[in-house]
């Protein structure tokens, strides 16, 4: 990576992003613990955010994520819609960012299960099946887009329920793993940009 390169990165999404931003700030890692002379990381988060609500945030998102955008979206939509419909809507927005916003790389996050037995929120019995279908669909569908990638989180799926604080959101250990995974996604995306030049 050239010394004088600088990358604008944004982590965008619903309450998972808001909670991870709080986690990062408390640990003095608001820049994801990355070199501030190379990376400028911003968080754009709204609790309960759905895909269609991203469009009014378009200019804010593009301004913050000229180079890399990590997108955590869709699980709130999946409570009322099917996996392919949600996937297509997420892909449409991601593609809109790369074409109209000229964002160089959009990374779409893998979606997580919810624990209906412990959740303080309503979780219907088929939700986790739709999560599985969504992840499979997006893993395949993103391969058709040169500037869009799908990021699979590791280290969260084994005993996944123990990383949840309320059946939906991550607890401190879950946020630590999530933070490290998102950081890895950002570094991988920037490395791809550098090697493709």
N, C-alpha and C positions, 0 to 999 in steps of 0.2 A: 504494500500500500504506500503510495507516494506521500511524502511528509506533508505536502501542502494541500492534500485533499481534505475536504470537509463535507460531512454528510448530515443532511437534515432528516431526522427520523421522528415519526409519530406513532404512538401506541393509542389506538382509537377503539372505543367500544362502550359496553354497558357497565354494570356495577363491578364486574371482575376487574376491569381496568382501573376504576375509581379506587377500589380496595387495594390493588397492587401499587398504585401511585402512593397511597398513604403508607403502605408497607415500605416502599422505597425511600420516601422522605424521612421516615423514622430511623432508617438505617444509613442516612446520609448517602444514599445511592440513587438520587433523583435522576441521574443521567445513566441509569442502569449499571453504574460502576464502570462505565466505559470512558476512555480518554476524551476529555472535553475539548482538546485541540483537534480531534478528528470527528467526534460524534456530537450532535446537538439533539437531545431526545426530549420530546414533548408528550404529554398525556392529554388526551381529549376524551372525556368520559361523561356519560349521563346515565344515571340509574334507570333501568327499565327500557333502555334504548332499543328500538327496532330498526330494521333495514331502511324503511321509507323515511325515517327521521334523520338519516345520515345526509340526505340531499340538501337540506337547509344549512348544514354544517360544511358544505363542499369547500367553500373558499378558505375557511379556517383550517380545514384538514389539509388542503393542497399547500397552503402557505407553510404549514408545519412539517409536511412530509414530502418535500420535493424529491427526495431520493428513495426513502423506504417507508412504507406504511405497514404496520402490523395491525390487522383488523380482527377484533374479537366481537363478533356479532352473530345474531341468528337464533340463539337459544330462546329468547323471549318470543320470537316469531313462531318457533317450533311448538309452542304450547297450543297454537290454534291452527297451524298449517302443516302440510306434508313436507317430507324431507327434500324432495326434488324441487318443489315450488320455492322453498326457502333457499335452497342452494342456488337456483337460477337467479333469484333476486340478489343474493350476495355477489354472485359472479357479475351480474349486470352493473352493480355499483362499482365493484373493483375494476371492471373494464372501463367504465366511465371515467374513473380516476386516471387510468393510464393513458386514455385517449384524449379526453377533454382537459384533464388537469396535468397531463404529462408527468405524472408520478412514475418514477423509473421502475420501482418494484413494489408490488402489493403482496403481502403474505397473509393468507387467511388461516385463522386458528382452527384447529380441531375443536370440536364441541365436546362437552363433558356430560356425564350422567348426573342424574339427580336421585336422591334417596327418598322415595315416597314415604318410607316408614318413619323418618326422623325430620322431614321437611316442615318448616313453619309456613311454607307456601303450598298451595295446591299443586300436586303433580299427578297427572293422570297415568293410568297403568301402562299405557303404550309409549310414553315419552322416551324412555331409554331405547326402545326399538327404533324410534324415529331418529334419535341421535346416532345410533349405529349406521342406519341407512344414509343419513346425511354425510357422515364421515367417509363412508365408502364412495358415495357419489362424488363428493368434492375432491377426494384423492385422485379419482380418475379424470374428472371434468377439468380441473385446473391444468392438466398436462397439455390442453389445447391452446393455452394462452402463454406466450413467451415471457410476459412480464408479470404473471400471477403465479404464486406458489401456494401450496398447502402445507402447513406445519403440523406434524404429529408430535404431541407432547409425550415424553418418556418419563418414567419414574412416578407417574400419578395413577396409573391404571391398576396396579396390583394393590389390593386392599384400599380401593379408592374411597370408600365411605369414611375411612379414618381421617381423611384430609378435608372433610366438610364440617363447617361449624353449625350449619342450620339445615342441612340436607341439600343445599344448593350452592352456597358460597364457600370458598376455601377458608380454612383456619390458618393459623400462623405458619405451620409446617407446609400446608398446601400452598400458601402464598410464596413461601421460600422456593418451593419446587417450580411453581408457575413463573416466578420472577426469573429464575435461572434459565428456564426453557425459553421464555420470551427473549431474554438477552442472547441466548444461543441463536435464535431465529434471526435477530437483527444482525449479528455478526456474520452469519452464513449469507444473508441477503447482500450485505455490503461486499463481502468477498466475491460473490457472484458478479456484482457490478464491476468490481475492479478487474477481475479476470476476463470479462467480456469486452473490455475497452480495447 
